[in-house]
Amino acid sequence: MDGDEPKDLELLTRMRAGDEEAFTLLYRRRQGGVYRYALLMSGSRATAEDVTQEVFLALIEEGRKYDDKRGTVVAYLYGIARKKVSRYREREAAEAAADSADASAGALHELMRDESIRAVWDAVLLLPVHYREVVVLCELHEMSYEEASAALGCTVGTVRSRLHRGRALLAEKLRSWGQAGRGVAYERS
């Protein structure tokens, strides 16, 4: 982001005052990250597209609920996305648990061409949701612990402990699949 470009908070403030251009700029800036988060959490392109649209519709309808004292605008957007993805997962699980898991894995495999990357994504999808969320946000989206904490609605300590356990579970799964020796690292300083 250039120094001349408005910050997310400024765009949100202008958007809440009726500035459509501010919304468009904020959407263009943040929709890709929200989409990737939803895709990584759901394993489904269709769900990711729907969630992305719903996040920005919610921002239009409920953007006044944003409180800058609780976190950044991007953390707020990921928090909305998290709730939307959770609702989609619950709905899909109720419809067909086994078929949903196969379809999610299949959609994700389509995106991944390299075998070792596929193994990592499979392992990420197999993580319990509360570990997967922090791994996706902190490792793949490179959010700070504070931003992830705001997005997930938990303490920084909880984010750290879940991330530590999530990394350990991933490493264990990859070792069991024979992938640990391929240079995949999860530790981040």
C-alpha positions, -999 to 999 in steps of 0.1 A, spaced: 0 0 0 14 34 -10 17 62 15 -8 81 -5 -35 54 -4 -61 57 23 -60 33 52 -87 6 56 -102 25 86 -104 57 66 -121 38 37 -146 22 61 -154 55 77 -160 71 43 -180 40 33 -203 43 63 -209 80 53 -222 68 19 -190 70 -2 -194 41 -28 -159 47 -41 -144 40 -7 -163 7 -5 -150 -2 -40 -115 5 -30 -118 -15 3 -134 -44 -16 -107 -45 -42 -80 -43 -16 -93 -70 8 -116 -94 -12 -87 -116 -24 -75 -123 11 -110 -130 23 -116 -153 -6 -83 -172 0 -91 -176 37 -126 -189 30 -112 -213 4 -85 -226 27 -110 -231 55 -137 -247 34 -118 -264 6 -146 -252 -18 -144 -225 -44 -182 -221 -45 -183 -216 -7 -153 -192 -8 -171 -171 -35 -203 -171 -15 -186 -163 18 -166 -134 2 -198 -119 -12 -215 -123 21 -187 -107 41 -188 -76 20 -226 -75 21 -224 -77 59 -198 -49 59 -223 -27 40 -252 -37 63 -234 -39 96 -202 -19 92 -213 4 119 -206 -24 144 -169 -22 137 -149 -10 167 -113 0 160 -104 -6 196 -110 -43 192 -88 -48 161 -80 -38 125 -106 -37 97 -89 -67 81 -93 -87 113 -130 -76 114 -134 -89 79 -118 -122 87 -139 -125 118 -171 -122 96 -156 -147 71 -149 -171 100 -186 -170 111 -198 -174 75 -175 -203 68 -186 -220 100 -223 -217 90 -215 -232 56 -196 -261 72 -224 -268 96 -249 -268 67 -228 -291 46 -221 -315 75 -259 -318 81 -266 -325 44 -239 -351 38 -209 -355 61 -190 -381 41 -198 -366 6 -189 -331 19 -154 -342 30 -147 -359 -3 -159 -330 -23 -139 -305 -2 -107 -326 -6 -114 -330 -43 -118 -293 -49 -86 -285 -30 -67 -312 -49 -77 -296 -81 -59 -264 -71 -27 -281 -59 -5 -297 -85 26 -305 -66 24 -337 -45 41 -323 -14 19 -292 -14 -11 -315 -17 0 -334 13 3 -302 33 -32 -290 23 -46 -324 31 -30 -322 65 -43 -287 70 -79 -298 61 -76 -327 86 -67 -304 115 -95 -297 140 -111 -264 130 -98 -244 160 -62 -254 150 -68 -250 113 -81 -214 118 -49 -202 135 -26 -220 111 -44 -205 81 -45 -170 95 -10 -169 111 10 -191 87 -7 -187 53 -21 -152 57 8 -140 78 -15 -123 103 0 -112 136 -11 -130 168 -31 -99 177 -49 -97 144 -57 -134 145 -69 -130 181 -93 -102 170 -105 -122 140 -112 -153 161 -125 -136 192 -100 -152 216 -69 -142 235 -34 -139 220 -23 -167 244 -50 -189 229 -39 -181 194 -3 -189 203 -11 -222 220 -34 -233 192 -8 -224 166 18 -244 185 -4 -274 188 -16 -270 151 20 -270 139 28 -300 160 -2 -319 145 8 -309 110 44 -320 115 32 -353 130 8 -360 101 34 -351 75 60 -373 91 35 -402 90 30 -395 53 67 -394 47 67 -357 39 87 -343 68 120 -346 50 109 -324 21 117 -291 37 83 -280 48 87 -258 78 60 -244 101 80 -226 127 80 -189 123 98 -165 146 
